[in-house]
Amino acid sequence: MAHSHAAPGDLTRNQGLVLGTLTGSSGPLSAYDILDKLRADGLRAPLQVYRALDKLVERGLAHRLESLNAFVACADEHCHRKGLIAFAICSDCGRVNEFADAVIEERLGNWAGDQGFKVERTTMEIRGKCAQCAVVA
């Protein structure tokens, strides 16, 4: 899922380390997984990781997967958006694919407008089996 983000030059050291760890990972990582990987780089406290993650998520460089309580690097180097972001999560191998769909976003936006609901963030998580795991089953 991860790709090579050209990290903005104004990231702090910790933000850069956390983003690099997420980008280099083959799957979602919890804050404690990230902390374990970065101890040798001087990160010692969970708060250091959480602060960096908060800023990365705020900037759209990382996403939080609510159902897993884990984080992934943004898979779309141009995304950095606040609209609808959807994730397909494989229940077997843990692979996560990120995608956005303008039609679904528009329909949800219309519904929210009709209801007088102010959308701040929309994240969809779809659980199932990826193509590789579905073939094995």
Secondary structure, DSSP 8 states (H G I E B T S, - for coil): --------TT--HHHHHHHHHHHT-SS-B-HHHHHHHHGGGT---HHHHHHHHHHHHHTTSEEEETTTTEEEE-S-TTT--SSEEEEEEETTT--EEEE--HHHHHHHHHHHHHHT---S-EEEEEEE--HHHHHH-
